[in-house]
């Protein structure tokens, strides 16, 4: 196992390297110039000269050849220095430190909601196969898979306003300072974000449960005279959940990516919103840093899940 | 108390009483305009469409975001937010002011009670320092986009402190009737000399010092900007609210939800992500909750031409386009009757504009049997032939992907096809578009101009005078006589005489050469407000009325 983990950790290097290269190049391919955005301002109609534009490019380092810019950035990354925001000229690390916890809280809550709803829903759907309960559960899960999360977010805002003349409080309240306001701010975005994952997990749970439900060992357990509840919980469900754990790793990455849209719809000051704003500002250093953080988070989490998977299923051996 | 209007003040000042003091202090007249007495207290959440600025110096920030921290500072004078007359001006730091008999020097008298947040007095030296800062063309970072509006009137280094609380500001153009409404814009902030000259980091929110009714509160980048009440404010009984929080909301649907649920109570300036149609629809849907105040004639749209590029370097080609544009069709698509107007460069409905009846007869604007007048099309074709393009020509139209420009571009393309001009649309991101404007690397484009002050100097100066930003982008310089006449009208205090000059200037743009900008229609900007917000009305410009010292919450 240790050798496996070490090997996986080594594989992080080319993966992160590829992600940095892609993020770096894609930002340079899309039209725009950080110096120009900063000087021109939001209206684009600011008073500046070509000379001032050139000076700012020199200051930001965007006048240098691409390989120099990339090398400088990578050298900073190796020393865990994300650099300065090109637009606000403040340390990127400080931004990430304040935004990352918000995004993580949203992601974890979305995952929690998705799992808490999905597993019982999938279970119910499998146990009550081809009954009205199954049909309802399937409608919910298929709807969830079909609807993109930004649309779910918009619908949630719309119905909250229409039915209750209410929407989540603006701004951000820290979980430890004001848990009630924090919950009001996070619960609906988390629902929107987790809806797809809930639906997908419910589908996986259902099909996995249906499969396990027909296995010999389940039949044996039932034949031994165990109560149906015990058969389901102790024998079937435990095995049926293995694929669910597997997809959770992928889901975490998807959820992190989903925060980009959801945080903007619900005005949450997390990393997703920072990413969008930074793209608007052509704040290369900020965007690159966020991409690296997201990539690293997904890689680490996937590794953790693989380890957990091995622990849950003794038949799995990483060698 | 009945307050005189800016115009009556102006008439009085120019009518012989120039040496006399014109007392127009900041006294509140809310009682006269509101059914109930103003209340104190409450925090107002505002919808901000813009990103926060990268620095907090009001003269050199790169955005128009002063609306979210305007309350930290005062101006010399301001648009009176408590009256519905958008041209009404009143003193802010100044308790009174007078113009010398020869119209060359304004003297402003400051309220001796005025003090900075650090307790020091606001002095005439601060005003001198601020005036020079506002017109400093060498400022780094570059000045805020609106401040060049002051350049025609004030020369750096000429203001003088008469005593601790009186300051003389000489005018480059004697009398200059539009100087005061320009000075009343929310960008003309008076900043503390000791703050501006100190080594303090002006980009640090906590270091900002003003003399205004609010102080910096909590700033959360890209989320909110909070202003808290200055409890030691030098104007008694003000501000009325305890503070305000400006929330950046870019998503239109979320913004609408925030208005409907009362999470935000007003926009922080009249330019939002709502079109006028959408603002009106929102008002109809939630009329029990909110209303919309409009700044009329705030902006005009135009077909923009680079006069240094073939074929638009030829005035005949520009005039052909000017004649061929079907403005009524554009207006029918984008305009909101009652708010927007089909009008030439000097608009309609203002003292310097033509009547709708007159406009309906103008070449380029007239119609026949509900369609584009055929004589205009014929004349446009003839002009193109004279310019050496009997079969028209092909050109690229650069389209910045903001507001209605992409949709307008499609209509322009169809309209100009009728005289043989084939436009190829090239979409550009806004900042990239401006870089092309700056470099001169463009041929034509759909464009709009938000007038700094809705006054002739600002309307004509920014678009057609060589130092105006749009004229610079278009590489346009009008004939010498036109520039001289422009300067002459800017100093003409007899309104009738001024109007005569303005007509000649506008006639040239309508009948002979639109320069770089063929105006199509004018539009209002909308200021969405909860019905419980009181003590504020839209100012005579989209760039005014952000200080909120008299704003109150009727909750």
Boltz contact constraints between the chains, C-beta under 6 A:
constraints:
  - contact:
      token1: [A, 31]
      token2: [B, 429]
      max_distance: 6.0
  - contact:
      token1: [A, 31]
      token2: [B, 432]
      max_distance: 6.0
  - contact:
      token1: [A, 32]
      token2: [B, 429]
      max_distance: 6.0
  - contact:
      token1: [A, 36]
      token2: [B, 431]
      max_distance: 6.0
  - contact:
      token1: [A, 36]
      token2: [B, 435]
      max_distance: 6.0
  - contact:
      token1: [A, 37]
      token2: [B, 431]
      max_distance: 6.0
  - contact:
      token1: [A, 40]
      token2: [B, 431]
      max_distance: 6.0
  - contact:
      token1: [A, 40]
      token2: [B, 434]
      max_distance: 6.0
  - contact:
      token1: [A, 41]
      token2: [B, 62]
      max_distance: 6.0
  - contact:
      token1: [A, 41]
      token2: [B, 63]
      max_distance: 6.0
  - contact:
      token1: [A, 42]
      token2: [B, 50]
      max_distance: 6.0
  - contact:
      token1: [A, 42]
      token2: [B, 63]
      max_distance: 6.0
  - contact:
      token1: [A, 43]
      token2: [B, 64]
      max_distance: 6.0
  - contact:
      token1: [A, 44]
      token2: [B, 430]
      max_distance: 6.0
  - contact:
      token1: [A, 44]
      token2: [B, 431]
      max_distance: 6.0
  - contact:
      token1: [A, 44]
      token2: [B, 434]
      max_distance: 6.0
  - contact:
      token1: [A, 45]
      token2: [B, 145]
      max_distance: 6.0
  - contact:
      token1: [A, 46]
      token2: [B, 62]
      max_distance: 6.0
  - contact:
      token1: [A, 46]
      token2: [B, 142]
      max_distance: 6.0
  - contact:
      token1: [A, 46]
      token2: [B, 145]
      max_distance: 6.0
  - contact:
      token1: [A, 47]
      token2: [B, 142]
      max_distance: 6.0
  - contact:
      token1: [A, 47]
      token2: [B, 143]
      max_distance: 6.0
  - contact:
      token1: [A, 48]
      token2: [B, 142]
      max_distance: 6.0
  - contact:
      token1: [A, 88]
      token2: [B, 54]
      max_distance: 6.0
  - contact:
      token1: [A, 154]
      token2: [B, 253]
      max_distance: 6.0
  - contact:
      token1: [A, 157]
      token2: [B, 257]
      max_distance: 6.0
  - contact:
      token1: [A, 161]
      token2: [B, 257]
      max_distance: 6.0
  - contact:
      token1: [A, 161]
      token2: [B, 260]
      max_distance: 6.0
  - contact:
      token1: [A, 161]
      token2: [B, 261]
      max_distance: 6.0
  - contact:
      token1: [A, 165]
      token2: [B, 261]
      max_distance: 6.0
  - contact:
      token1: [A, 166]
      token2: [B, 261]
      max_distance: 6.0
  - contact:
      token1: [A, 167]
      token2: [B, 257]
      max_distance: 6.0
  - contact:
      token1: [A, 167]
      token2: [B, 261]
      max_distance: 6.0
  - contact:
      token1: [A, 167]
      token2: [B, 263]
      max_distance: 6.0
  - contact:
      token1: [A, 170]
      token2: [B, 247]
      max_distance: 6.0
  - contact:
      token1: [A, 170]
      token2: [B, 263]
      max_distance: 6.0
  - contact:
      token1: [A, 171]
      token2: [B, 224]
      max_distance: 6.0
  - contact:
      token1: [A, 264]
      token2: [B, 251]
      max_distance: 6.0
  - contact:
      token1: [A, 265]
      token2: [B, 251]
      max_distance: 6.0
  - contact:
      token1: [A, 265]
      token2: [B, 254]
      max_distance: 6.0
  - contact:
      token1: [A, 267]
      token2: [B, 249]
      max_distance: 6.0
  - contact:
      token1: [A, 269]
      token2: [B, 223]
      max_distance: 6.0
  - contact:
      token1: [A, 277]
      token2: [B, 222]
      max_distance: 6.0
